[in-house]
Amino acid sequence: TYDPAPQVTTDTFTIQNDGQADLLWTIEETNGTCANSGEVEWLSVEPEGATSASGGFYSVIVTFDSVGLTDGTYSALLCIASNDPNTPLVEVPVTLTVANSSVLHAVFMPLIRRK
């Protein structure tokens, strides 16, 4: 029988600060709501937080790992909390689909900016 190795794939998004002050942000993942965040075994981000200077940006790498997962669709949220007074929390839906030993993923990114 053919038993392919589990797959790991990545995607990248950018957090940009268009504001006048430093933007302090953190990212947590959850299977539930951002109020009850916790580890999602198949999902990780790097870095998990930083400070973006005015006019600066950070690239965040999202890693999807299908090790030990059966075929199916897995959903989670990335919870991006910051000191932005207008949008202190942004919830980003993330989906991982494992089918026939192939991995498909999607990150639905809103525009995240501090003005």
The first five atom37 places (N, CA, C, CB, O) and aatype in JSON, in Angstrom:
{
  "aatype": [16, 18, 3, 14, 0, 14, 5, 19, 16, 16, 3, 16, 13, 16, 9, 5, 2, 3, 7, 5, 0, 3, 10, 10, 17, 16, 9, 6, 6, 16, 2, 7, 16, 4, 0, 2, 15, 7, 6, 19, 6, 17, 10, 15, 19, 6, 14, 6, 7, 0, 16, 15, 0, 15, 7, 7, 13, 18, 15, 19, 9, 19, 16, 13, 3, 15, 19, 7, 10, 16, 3, 7, 16, 18, 15, 0, 10, 10, 4, 9, 0, 15, 2, 3, 14, 2, 16, 14, 10, 19, 6, 19, 14, 19, 16, 10, 16, 19, 0, 2, 15, 15, 19, 10, 8, 0, 19, 13, 12, 14, 10, 9, 1, 1, 11],
  "atom_mask": [
    [1, 1, 1, 1, 1],
    [1, 1, 1, 1, 1],
    [1, 1, 1, 1, 1],
    [1, 1, 1, 1, 1],
    [1, 1, 1, 1, 1],
    [1, 1, 1, 1, 1],
    [1, 1, 1, 1, 1],
    [1, 1, 1, 1, 1],
    [1, 1, 1, 1, 1],
    [1, 1, 1, 1, 1],
    [1, 1, 1, 1, 1],
    [1, 1, 1, 1, 1],
    [1, 1, 1, 1, 1],
    [1, 1, 1, 1, 1],
    [1, 1, 1, 1, 1],
    [1, 1, 1, 1, 1],
    [1, 1, 1, 1, 1],
    [1, 1, 1, 1, 1],
    [1, 1, 1, 0, 1],
    [1, 1, 1, 1, 1],
    [1, 1, 1, 1, 1],
    [1, 1, 1, 1, 1],
    [1, 1, 1, 1, 1],
    [1, 1, 1, 1, 1],
    [1, 1, 1, 1, 1],
    [1, 1, 1, 1, 1],
    [1, 1, 1, 1, 1],
    [1, 1, 1, 1, 1],
    [1, 1, 1, 1, 1],
    [1, 1, 1, 1, 1],
    [1, 1, 1, 1, 1],
    [1, 1, 1, 0, 1],
    [1, 1, 1, 1, 1],
    [1, 1, 1, 1, 1],
    [1, 1, 1, 1, 1],
    [1, 1, 1, 1, 1],
    [1, 1, 1, 1, 1],
    [1, 1, 1, 0, 1],
    [1, 1, 1, 1, 1],
    [1, 1, 1, 1, 1],
    [1, 1, 1, 1, 1],
    [1, 1, 1, 1, 1],
    [1, 1, 1, 1, 1],
    [1, 1, 1, 1, 1],
    [1, 1, 1, 1, 1],
    [1, 1, 1, 1, 1],
    [1, 1, 1, 1, 1],
    [1, 1, 1, 1, 1],
    [1, 1, 1, 0, 1],
    [1, 1, 1, 1, 1],
    [1, 1, 1, 1, 1],
    [1, 1, 1, 1, 1],
    [1, 1, 1, 1, 1],
    [1, 1, 1, 1, 1],
    [1, 1, 1, 0, 1],
    [1, 1, 1, 0, 1],
    [1, 1, 1, 1, 1],
    [1, 1, 1, 1, 1],
    [1, 1, 1, 1, 1],
    [1, 1, 1, 1, 1],
    [1, 1, 1, 1, 1],
    [1, 1, 1, 1, 1],
    [1, 1, 1, 1, 1],
    [1, 1, 1, 1, 1],
    [1, 1, 1, 1, 1],
    [1, 1, 1, 1, 1],
    [1, 1, 1, 1, 1],
    [1, 1, 1, 0, 1],
    [1, 1, 1, 1, 1],
    [1, 1, 1, 1, 1],
    [1, 1, 1, 1, 1],
    [1, 1, 1, 0, 1],
    [1, 1, 1, 1, 1],
    [1, 1, 1, 1, 1],
    [1, 1, 1, 1, 1],
    [1, 1, 1, 1, 1],
    [1, 1, 1, 1, 1],
    [1, 1, 1, 1, 1],
    [1, 1, 1, 1, 1],
    [1, 1, 1, 1, 1],
    [1, 1, 1, 1, 1],
    [1, 1, 1, 1, 1],
    [1, 1, 1, 1, 1],
    [1, 1, 1, 1, 1],
    [1, 1, 1, 1, 1],
    [1, 1, 1, 1, 1],
    [1, 1, 1, 1, 1],
    [1, 1, 1, 1, 1],
    [1, 1, 1, 1, 1],
    [1, 1, 1, 1, 1],
    [1, 1, 1, 1, 1],
    [1, 1, 1, 1, 1],
    [1, 1, 1, 1, 1],
    [1, 1, 1, 1, 1],
    [1, 1, 1, 1, 1],
    [1, 1, 1, 1, 1],
    [1, 1, 1, 1, 1],
    [1, 1, 1, 1, 1],
    [1, 1, 1, 1, 1],
    [1, 1, 1, 1, 1],
    [1, 1, 1, 1, 1],
    [1, 1, 1, 1, 1],
    [1, 1, 1, 1, 1],
    [1, 1, 1, 1, 1],
    [1, 1, 1, 1, 1],
    [1, 1, 1, 1, 1],
    [1, 1, 1, 1, 1],
    [1, 1, 1, 1, 1],
    [1, 1, 1, 1, 1],
    [1, 1, 1, 1, 1],
    [1, 1, 1, 1, 1],
    [1, 1, 1, 1, 1],
    [1, 1, 1, 1, 1],
    [1, 1, 1, 1, 1],
    [1, 1, 1, 1, 1]
  ],
  "atom_positions": [
    [[0.83, -1.19, 0.0], [0.0, 0.0, 0.0], [0.87, 1.25, 0.0], [-0.94, 0.0, 1.21], [2.01, 1.24, 0.46]],
    [[0.3, 2.31, -0.53], [1.0, 3.59, -0.61], [0.59, 4.43, 0.58], [0.69, 4.34, -1.95], [-0.6, 4.69, 0.79]],
    [[1.56, 4.87, 1.36], [1.29, 5.68, 2.54], [2.13, 6.95, 2.45], [1.59, 4.9, 3.85], [3.27, 6.96, 2.92]],
    [[1.58, 8.02, 1.85], [2.37, 9.24, 1.68], [2.67, 9.9, 3.02], [1.63, 10.21, 0.78], [1.92, 9.75, 3.99]],
    [[3.77, 10.62, 3.07], [4.13, 11.35, 4.28], [3.15, 12.49, 4.51], [5.58, 11.89, 4.18], [2.65, 13.09, 3.56]],
    [[2.88, 12.78, 5.77], [2.01, 13.93, 6.06], [2.62, 15.21, 5.46], [1.8, 14.1, 7.59], [3.83, 15.32, 5.31]],
    [[1.76, 16.15, 5.13], [2.22, 17.36, 4.48], [2.17, 18.56, 5.41], [1.41, 17.63, 3.25], [1.29, 18.69, 6.26]],
    [[3.13, 19.42, 5.21], [3.17, 20.7, 5.91], [3.25, 21.77, 4.84], [4.39, 20.78, 6.92], [4.05, 21.67, 3.91]],
    [[2.42, 22.79, 4.98], [2.41, 23.88, 4.01], [2.3, 25.2, 4.76], [1.26, 23.72, 2.99], [1.85, 25.24, 5.9]],
    [[2.72, 26.28, 4.12], [2.68, 27.58, 4.77], [2.0, 28.62, 3.88], [4.09, 28.04, 5.13], [1.88, 28.44, 2.67]],
    [[1.57, 29.69, 4.51], [1.03, 30.85, 3.82], [1.51, 32.07, 4.61], [-0.56, 30.79, 3.72], [1.89, 31.94, 5.77]],
    [[1.5, 33.22, 4.0], [2.0, 34.43, 4.65], [0.99, 35.56, 4.51], [3.36, 34.85, 4.05], [0.35, 35.71, 3.47]],
    [[0.86, 36.36, 5.56], [0.09, 37.59, 5.46], [0.86, 38.7, 6.16], [-1.33, 37.41, 6.09], [1.82, 38.43, 6.89]],
    [[0.45, 39.94, 5.94], [1.17, 41.09, 6.46], [0.28, 41.9, 7.39], [1.68, 41.97, 5.32], [-0.89, 42.16, 7.1]],
    [[0.86, 42.31, 8.51], [0.22, 43.27, 9.41], [0.95, 44.59, 9.2], [0.27, 42.8, 10.93], [2.17, 44.67, 9.38]],
    [[0.2, 45.61, 8.81], [0.79, 46.91, 8.47], [0.29, 47.99, 9.41], [0.47, 47.28, 7.01], [-0.89, 48.0, 9.78]],
    [[1.16, 48.89, 9.79], [0.81, 50.0, 10.68], [0.87, 51.3, 9.9], [1.75, 50.05, 11.91], [1.95, 51.8, 9.61]],
    [[-0.29, 51.86, 9.56], [-0.38, 53.15, 8.9], [-0.6, 54.29, 9.89], [-1.49, 53.13, 7.87], [-0.8, 55.43, 9.49]],
    [[-0.57, 53.96, 11.18], [-0.84, 54.96, 12.21], [0.39, 55.78, 12.58], [0.0, 0.0, 0.0], [1.47, 55.59, 12.04]],
    [[0.18, 56.68, 13.54], [1.24, 57.57, 14.01], [2.04, 56.96, 15.15], [0.64, 58.88, 14.44], [3.18, 57.37, 15.38]],
    [[1.47, 56.0, 15.88], [2.13, 55.4, 17.03], [2.47, 53.94, 16.75], [1.23, 55.5, 18.28], [1.99, 53.37, 15.77]],
    [[3.3, 53.35, 17.61], [3.64, 51.93, 17.48], [2.38, 51.08, 17.63], [4.7, 51.52, 18.54], [1.49, 51.39, 18.42]],
    [[2.31, 50.0, 16.86], [1.22, 49.04, 16.94], [1.76, 47.78, 17.62], [0.63, 48.7, 15.52], [2.62, 47.1, 17.07]],
    [[1.25, 47.49, 18.82], [1.63, 46.28, 19.54], [0.56, 45.24, 19.29], [1.81, 46.56, 21.08], [-0.62, 45.5, 19.53]],
    [[0.95, 44.05, 18.8], [-0.04, 43.04, 18.45], [0.45, 41.65, 18.85], [-0.35, 43.08, 16.96], [1.64, 41.38, 18.94]],
    [[-0.54, 40.77, 19.09], [-0.3, 39.35, 19.37], [-1.3, 38.53, 18.57], [-0.4, 39.04, 20.9], [-2.38, 39.01, 18.23]],
    [[-0.92, 37.28, 18.29], [-1.82, 36.37, 17.58], [-1.94, 35.08, 18.37], [-1.3, 36.08, 16.13], [-0.95, 34.49, 18.79]],
    [[-3.18, 34.66, 18.58], [-3.46, 33.36, 19.19], [-4.41, 32.62, 18.27], [-4.07, 33.52, 20.62], [-5.2, 33.23, 17.55]],
    [[-4.35, 31.3, 18.3], [-5.28, 30.51, 17.5], [-6.28, 29.82, 18.42], [-4.51, 29.47, 16.64], [-6.0, 29.57, 19.6]],
    [[-7.45, 29.51, 17.86], [-8.49, 28.85, 18.65], [-9.39, 28.02, 17.74], [-9.32, 29.89, 19.43], [-9.58, 28.33, 16.57]],
    [[-9.95, 26.97, 18.32], [-10.99, 26.17, 17.65], [-12.36, 26.73, 17.97], [-10.91, 24.69, 18.07], [-13.35, 26.34, 17.34]],
    [[-12.44, 27.63, 18.94], [-13.73, 28.18, 19.36], [-13.83, 29.65, 19.05], [0.0, 0.0, 0.0], [-13.86, 30.06, 17.89]],
    [[-13.9, 30.44, 20.11], [-14.0, 31.9, 19.95], [-12.72, 32.54, 20.46], [-15.24, 32.46, 20.7], [-11.95, 31.91, 21.2]],
    [[-12.49, 33.77, 20.08], [-11.29, 34.47, 20.53], [-11.29, 34.7, 22.04], [-11.16, 35.8, 19.8], [-10.23, 34.88, 22.63]],
    [[-12.47, 34.69, 22.66], [-12.55, 34.83, 24.11], [-12.0, 33.59, 24.82], [-13.99, 35.08, 24.54], [-11.61, 33.66, 25.98]],
    [[-11.97, 32.46, 24.11], [-11.5, 31.19, 24.69], [-10.4, 30.59, 23.82], [-12.66, 30.19, 24.84], [-10.5, 29.45, 23.39]],
    [[-9.36, 31.37, 23.56], [-8.31, 30.88, 22.66], [-7.54, 29.74, 23.29], [-7.35, 32.02, 22.28], [-7.5, 29.6, 24.51]],
    [[-6.94, 28.93, 22.45], [-6.14, 27.79, 22.87], [-5.41, 27.21, 21.67], [0.0, 0.0, 0.0], [-5.69, 27.58, 20.53]],
    [[-4.5, 26.33, 21.93], [-3.7, 25.74, 20.87], [-4.55, 24.97, 19.87], [-2.65, 24.83, 21.46], [-5.49, 24.26, 20.24]],
    [[-4.22, 25.11, 18.6], [-4.8, 24.32, 17.53], [-3.66, 23.48, 16.98], [-5.48, 25.23, 16.39], [-2.71, 24.02, 16.41]],
    [[-3.72, 22.17, 17.16], [-2.56, 21.31, 16.89], [-2.07, 21.35, 15.46], [-2.9, 19.91, 17.24], [-0.89, 21.08, 15.22]],
    [[-2.9, 21.67, 14.5], [-2.49, 21.66, 13.1], [-2.13, 23.05, 12.57], [-3.6, 21.08, 12.26], [-1.84, 23.2, 11.38]],
    [[-2.15, 24.07, 13.43], [-1.98, 25.45, 13.0], [-0.98, 26.16, 13.9], [-3.33, 26.2, 13.0], [-1.03, 26.02, 15.12]],
    [[-0.06, 26.93, 13.29], [0.85, 27.76, 14.08], [1.21, 29.01, 13.29], [2.14, 26.97, 14.45], [1.1, 29.05, 12.07]],
    [[1.63, 30.05, 14.02], [2.04, 31.3, 13.39], [3.4, 31.72, 13.93], [0.98, 32.42, 13.64], [3.78, 31.37, 15.05]],
    [[4.12, 32.46, 13.11], [5.43, 32.98, 13.5], [5.63, 34.33, 12.85], [6.56, 32.0, 13.11], [5.58, 34.4, 11.62]],
    [[5.85, 35.39, 13.58], [5.9, 35.47, 15.04], [4.5, 35.5, 15.64], [6.69, 36.72, 15.48], [3.51, 35.73, 14.94]],
    [[4.43, 35.25, 16.94], [3.16, 35.27, 17.64], [2.82, 36.67, 18.15], [3.18, 34.29, 18.8], [1.75, 36.88, 18.73]],
    [[3.71, 37.6, 17.94], [3.47, 38.97, 18.34], [4.69, 39.82, 18.05], [0.0, 0.0, 0.0], [5.8, 39.31, 17.89]],
    [[4.48, 41.12, 17.99], [5.57, 42.05, 17.72], [5.07, 43.47, 17.91], [6.14, 41.85, 16.3], [3.9, 43.71, 18.21]],
    [[5.98, 44.4, 17.71], [5.64, 45.81, 17.68], [5.98, 46.34, 16.3], [6.4, 46.61, 18.8], [7.12, 46.23, 15.85]],
    [[5.0, 46.9, 15.63], [5.2, 47.48, 14.3], [5.27, 48.99, 14.46], [4.07, 47.07, 13.31], [4.31, 49.62, 14.92]],
    [[6.4, 49.58, 14.09], [6.57, 51.03, 14.17], [5.64, 51.71, 13.17], [8.04, 51.43, 13.91], [5.15, 51.08, 12.24]],
    [[5.39, 52.98, 13.38], [4.58, 53.76, 12.45], [5.13, 53.62, 11.03], [4.53, 55.24, 12.87], [6.31, 53.85, 10.79]],
    [[4.26, 53.24, 10.1], [4.68, 53.03, 8.71], [5.31, 51.68, 8.46], [0.0, 0.0, 0.0], [5.67, 51.37, 7.32]],
    [[5.45, 50.87, 9.49], [6.1, 49.56, 9.34], [5.12, 48.43, 9.14], [0.0, 0.0, 0.0], [3.9, 48.62, 9.19]],
    [[5.67, 47.26, 8.91], [4.84, 46.08, 8.72], [5.61, 44.84, 9.16], [4.39, 45.95, 7.25], [6.83, 44.87, 9.28]],
    [[4.87, 43.76, 9.39], [5.42, 42.46, 9.72], [4.78, 41.42, 8.82], [5.21, 42.12, 11.21], [3.57, 41.43, 8.6]],
    [[5.59, 40.52, 8.32], [5.08, 39.35, 7.61], [4.9, 38.23, 8.63], [6.02, 38.91, 6.44], [5.82, 37.93, 9.39]],
    [[3.74, 37.62, 8.62], [3.43, 36.53, 9.54], [3.3, 35.26, 8.72], [2.11, 36.82, 10.35], [2.57, 35.21, 7.73]],
    [[4.01, 34.22, 9.14], [3.96, 32.92, 8.46], [2.98, 32.02, 9.2], [5.38, 32.27, 8.39], [3.11, 31.81, 10.41]],
    [[2.0, 31.5, 8.48], [1.02, 30.56, 9.03], [1.39, 29.18, 8.52], [-0.46, 30.95, 8.62], [1.52, 28.97, 7.31]],
    [[1.57, 28.22, 9.45], [1.95, 26.86, 9.08], [0.78, 25.92, 9.33], [3.2, 26.4, 9.87], [0.19, 25.92, 10.41]],
    [[0.46, 25.12, 8.32], [-0.59, 24.1, 8.38], [0.09, 22.75, 8.38], [-1.61, 24.24, 7.18], [0.89, 22.46, 7.48]],
    [[-0.21, 21.89, 9.37], [0.47, 20.61, 9.52], [-0.58, 19.5, 9.62], [1.4, 20.61, 10.78], [-1.37, 19.46, 10.56]],
    [[-0.58, 18.6, 8.63], [-1.6, 17.55, 8.59], [-1.16, 16.25, 9.29], [-1.96, 17.24, 7.16], [-1.84, 15.24, 9.18]],
    [[-0.05, 16.27, 10.0], [0.43, 15.08, 10.71], [-0.66, 14.55, 11.64], [1.72, 15.39, 11.52], [-1.15, 15.28, 12.5]],
    [[-1.03, 13.3, 11.48], [-2.01, 12.65, 12.33], [-3.47, 13.01, 12.05], [0.0, 0.0, 0.0], [-4.36, 12.56, 12.77]],
    [[-3.73, 13.8, 11.02], [-5.1, 14.18, 10.72], [-5.71, 13.23, 9.69], [-5.16, 15.63, 10.21], [-5.05, 12.81, 8.74]],
    [[-6.98, 12.91, 9.89], [-7.71, 12.12, 8.91], [-8.31, 13.06, 7.87], [-8.81, 11.25, 9.59], [-8.37, 14.27, 8.08]],
    [[-8.78, 12.49, 6.75], [-9.42, 13.31, 5.74], [-10.59, 14.07, 6.36], [-9.9, 12.44, 4.55], [-11.36, 13.52, 7.15]],
    [[-10.72, 15.32, 5.98], [-11.8, 16.15, 6.5], [-11.44, 17.61, 6.42], [0.0, 0.0, 0.0], [-10.35, 17.98, 5.97]],
    [[-12.36, 18.44, 6.87], [-12.16, 19.89, 6.89], [-12.04, 20.34, 8.34], [-13.31, 20.63, 6.17], [-12.86, 19.98, 9.18]],
    [[-11.01, 21.13, 8.61], [-10.73, 21.63, 9.94], [-10.78, 23.15, 9.89], [-9.33, 21.13, 10.45], [-10.24, 23.78, 8.98]],
    [[-11.45, 23.74, 10.89], [-11.59, 25.2, 10.93], [-11.06, 25.75, 12.24], [-13.07, 25.6, 10.74], [-11.1, 25.09, 13.28]],
    [[-10.55, 26.97, 12.18], [-10.06, 27.65, 13.37], [-10.11, 29.15, 13.12], [-8.61, 27.19, 13.72], [-10.46, 29.61, 12.04]],
    [[-9.74, 29.9, 14.14], [-9.63, 31.35, 14.03], [-8.23, 31.77, 14.47], [-10.71, 32.07, 14.89], [-7.67, 31.21, 15.41]],
    [[-7.69, 32.77, 13.78], [-6.53, 33.48, 14.29], [-7.08, 34.73, 14.95], [-5.48, 33.82, 13.14], [-7.82, 35.49, 14.33]],
    [[-6.72, 34.96, 16.2], [-7.2, 36.1, 16.97], [-6.06, 37.09, 17.09], [-7.74, 35.67, 18.38], [-5.09, 36.85, 17.81]],
    [[-6.17, 38.22, 16.38], [-5.12, 39.22, 16.37], [-5.57, 40.37, 17.27], [-4.82, 39.71, 14.91], [-6.46, 41.14, 16.91]],
    [[-4.93, 40.47, 18.43], [-5.24, 41.52, 19.39], [-4.16, 42.59, 19.3], [-5.34, 40.94, 20.85], [-2.98, 42.29, 19.1]],
    [[-4.58, 43.86, 19.43], [-3.61, 44.95, 19.34], [-4.04, 46.13, 20.2], [-3.45, 45.4, 17.88], [-5.11, 46.12, 20.81]],
    [[-3.19, 47.13, 20.23], [-3.51, 48.36, 20.95], [-4.21, 49.38, 20.05], [-2.25, 48.97, 21.53], [-4.29, 50.56, 20.4]],
    [[-4.69, 48.94, 18.91], [-5.44, 49.83, 18.01], [-6.75, 50.22, 18.68], [-5.7, 49.14, 16.62], [-7.56, 49.34, 18.98]],
    [[-6.99, 51.51, 18.93], [-8.22, 51.9, 19.63], [-9.49, 51.65, 18.82], [-8.14, 53.34, 20.01], [-10.56, 51.5, 19.41]],
    [[-9.39, 51.61, 17.5], [-10.58, 51.41, 16.67], [-10.88, 49.93, 16.43], [-10.4, 52.11, 15.33], [-12.05, 49.54, 16.35]],
    [[-9.86, 49.11, 16.31], [-10.04, 47.68, 16.03], [-9.06, 46.89, 16.92], [-9.8, 47.36, 14.51], [-8.02, 46.44, 16.44]],
    [[-9.39, 46.72, 18.19], [-8.46, 46.03, 19.08], [-8.39, 44.51, 18.88], [-8.84, 46.32, 20.49], [-7.47, 43.86, 19.37]],
    [[-9.36, 43.94, 18.18], [-9.37, 42.5, 17.92], [-9.86, 42.24, 16.5], [-10.26, 41.76, 18.96], [-10.91, 42.73, 16.1]],
    [[-9.09, 41.46, 15.77], [-9.5, 41.03, 14.43], [-9.52, 39.51, 14.43], [-8.53, 41.59, 13.31], [-8.53, 38.87, 14.79]],
    [[-10.65, 38.92, 14.02], [-10.8, 37.47, 13.94], [-10.64, 37.05, 12.48], [-12.18, 37.01, 14.5], [-11.35, 37.53, 11.6]],
    [[-9.68, 36.15, 12.25], [-9.36, 35.71, 10.89], [-9.7, 34.22, 10.77], [-7.86, 35.97, 10.55], [-9.04, 33.39, 11.39]],
    [[-10.72, 33.85, 9.96], [-11.06, 32.44, 9.76], [-9.98, 31.72, 8.96], [-12.42, 32.3, 9.06], [-9.44, 32.25, 7.98]],
    [[-9.68, 30.5, 9.39], [-8.68, 29.66, 8.72], [-9.28, 28.29, 8.51], [-7.35, 29.58, 9.55], [-9.93, 27.74, 9.4]],
    [[-9.06, 27.72, 7.31], [-9.58, 26.39, 7.0], [-8.48, 25.51, 6.43], [-10.75, 26.49, 6.0], [-7.69, 25.94, 5.59]],
    [[-8.43, 24.27, 6.9], [-7.52, 23.26, 6.38], [-8.35, 22.08, 5.92], [-6.46, 22.82, 7.46], [-9.17, 21.56, 6.67]],
    [[-8.16, 21.65, 4.68], [-8.86, 20.49, 4.15], [-7.84, 19.41, 3.82], [-9.7, 20.86, 2.9], [-6.88, 19.65, 3.08]],
    [[-8.05, 18.21, 4.37], [-7.2, 17.06, 4.08], [-8.07, 16.08, 3.31], [-6.61, 16.42, 5.4], [-9.08, 15.61, 3.82]],
    [[-7.66, 15.76, 2.07], [-8.44, 14.85, 1.23], [-7.49, 14.04, 0.36], [-9.46, 15.64, 0.35], [-6.64, 14.6, -0.34]],
    [[-7.64, 12.73, 0.41], [-6.81, 11.84, -0.41], [-5.33, 12.17, -0.25], [-7.21, 11.94, -1.88], [-4.58, 12.22, -1.23]],
    [[-4.93, 12.38, 1.0], [-3.54, 12.67, 1.34], [-3.03, 13.97, 0.75], [-2.67, 11.54, 0.89], [-1.82, 14.18, 0.69]],
    [[-3.91, 14.83, 0.31], [-3.52, 16.15, -0.16], [-3.99, 17.19, 0.84], [-4.1, 16.45, -1.58], [-4.97, 16.97, 1.55]],
    [[-3.3, 18.3, 0.91], [-3.65, 19.34, 1.86], [-3.99, 20.62, 1.09], [-2.49, 19.59, 2.86], [-3.21, 21.09, 0.26]],
    [[-5.16, 21.17, 1.39], [-5.58, 22.46, 0.87], [-5.83, 23.36, 2.06], [-6.85, 22.34, -0.05], [-6.38, 22.91, 3.06]],
    [[-5.45, 24.61, 1.97], [-5.7, 25.51, 3.08], [-6.18, 26.85, 2.56], [-4.44, 25.68, 3.93], [-5.98, 27.2, 1.4]],
    [[-6.82, 27.59, 3.46], [-7.29, 28.92, 3.11], [-7.21, 29.81, 4.34], [-8.74, 28.88, 2.55], [-7.6, 29.41, 5.43]],
    [[-6.7, 31.01, 4.14], [-6.69, 32.03, 5.18], [-7.46, 33.21, 4.61], [-5.21, 32.43, 5.6], [-7.08, 33.77, 3.58]],
    [[-8.55, 33.58, 5.26], [-9.38, 34.68, 4.79], [-8.96, 35.95, 5.53], [-10.9, 34.39, 5.0], [-9.36, 36.17, 6.67]],
    [[-8.16, 36.76, 4.87], [-7.54, 37.89, 5.52], [-8.28, 39.2, 5.28], [-6.13, 38.03, 5.05], [-8.45, 39.63, 4.14]],
    [[-8.72, 39.83, 6.36], [-9.21, 41.19, 6.22], [-8.01, 42.12, 6.16], [-10.17, 41.59, 7.41], [-6.89, 41.72, 6.49]],
    [[-8.22, 43.32, 5.75], [-7.16, 44.32, 5.75], [-6.92, 44.76, 7.19], [-7.51, 45.54, 4.83], [-7.84, 45.25, 7.84]],
    [[-5.72, 44.59, 7.69], [-5.4, 44.93, 9.06], [-4.44, 46.12, 9.04], [-4.78, 43.7, 9.83], [-3.27, 45.98, 8.7]],
    [[-4.95, 47.27, 9.4], [-4.14, 48.48, 9.39], [-4.49, 49.35, 10.59], [-4.34, 49.26, 8.09], [-5.62, 49.37, 11.06]],
    [[-3.5, 50.04, 11.05], [-3.76, 51.04, 12.1], [-3.6, 52.41, 11.47], [-2.79, 50.86, 13.32], [-2.59, 52.68, 10.82]],
    [[-4.58, 53.25, 11.65], [-4.52, 54.61, 11.09], [-4.44, 55.63, 12.18], [-5.74, 54.89, 10.21], [-4.38, 56.83, 11.9]]
  ]
}
